[in-house]
Every structure is written in C-alpha cells, then in structure tokens.
Amino acid sequence: MSILENIQNSTAVCNYRQGYLVWLGAHKAAFELAQGGFEKLVNSREELVEELVQKGAAMEETVQSNVNSFFGRS
C-alpha cells in the first residue's frame, strides 16, 4: 500500500469525509425546506392578500363604528 492509499483509508480522513457529507446534506435539506416554504407562499399569495384585505376592511368598519359611537354620530 502506498502512502497516499494509507492516508485516504485512514480513520481521520474517513471521519472528516463523513462530517463533510453530513454538513453538505444538512445544507441541502435546509435549502429544500426554504424553497418549499417560498413556493408555498408564492402559490398562496393571492389567497393571503385577499384574507388580509377582508380582515383590514372588517377592522376599519369596527374602528369607524367605535369612533362614530364615541362622538355620537350615526
């Protein structure tokens, strides 16, 4: 066995490579998770905007009603 083969087959090199592969896999998994969340947000964007508009309109109506009743307007 040559010196290079001894180094490549050493425990330290094998452990380092496993650690590198774990790091690489973790980053790929995080990217896929973030990409899935972004795609979900993009796909549901119109529904989200519509829901926020409805909630904003309801809040505006409530506030306007409270202001009018506070100042005695009808």
N, C-alpha and C positions, 0 to 999 in steps of 0.2 A: 504494500500500500504506500502510495506517495504521501508526501507531507500535505499536499492540497486535499487529498481524499480524507486524511485524518482530521484536518480542520473542518471540512464540510460535514463529516459524520460525527463531530464532537457534540456532546450534550449541550454545551453552551450555545453553539450555533443552532442546534435544533430548537432549543428553548427560545432563543431570540426570534427565530423564524415563526414559531407558533405565536409569540407575543405580537409580532408584526401582523400576522394574519388575523388575530383577534381584533387588533386596532382597526385594520382595514375593513373587516366585516362589520364592526360597530359603526363606523362612519357610513358605510353603505346602507345599513339598516336605518340610521338616523336620517339620511338623505331621502330614502324611500318613504319614511314616515312623514317628513316635512312636505315632500312632494304630494303625497296623498291628501294631506290636510289642505294644501294650497289648491289642488284641483277640486276638492270638495267645496271650498269657499267660492271658487270661480263659478262652479256649476250651480251653486245655490244663491248666487249674488242677487239675482232678481227677486227671489222669494224673501231674502233678508231685507232688501231695500223696501219692498212693499210692506213687510211686517213693521219695520221701523217707522215708515210713513204713517201707518194706521195708528201705532202707539203714540206718535207725535201729535196726530190730529186729535186723538182722544184726550191727551194731556192738555192740549191747547183749549179744547172745549171745556174741560174741567176748570182750568185756571180762569178762563173768561167768565164762566158761570160764578165762580167764587168771587171774582173781582166785582162783578155786577151785583151780586147779593150783598157784598160788603158796602158798596156805595149806594145801595138802594135802587139800582137801575133794574129795568125789566128786560 
